[in-house]
Amino acid sequence: MEGSEDGQWGYSAWLMKRGYVRDADRDMAFFGFWAMLSGWIAALAIAGAAVMIVLRQSTLG
């Protein structure tokens, strides 16, 4: 039986056997959603911090 080193099916093996189906694995979709959301929040926070630094530097004269 194919699988990972510990004898369990690897996630990549599952994808290769069945092909990618959207939301086939609800746990991975859940993790992916929260990872994407936190990435966008971090990107917005970094952009906001950069804008605030520029604005503060311009007001200091």
Steps between C-alpha positions, in 0.01 A plus 500: 500500500634840404528773755733695721794366698286415802263287292224759489370657182678825427284797403691540173439134416129554558505798263690310233266201516172691487593839358426827672136555586408834655431465873550123488680519832304731729780522756751617239246747358438636851873540564554655157224755553638618835856506365386714207301732725784550746737564208277777367467652847878498540548657156252776581666561837843532337364737235325706767815520710699614196245774426505615862882515500499711183230732635677541831831578330336761278334677795821516706642742246 
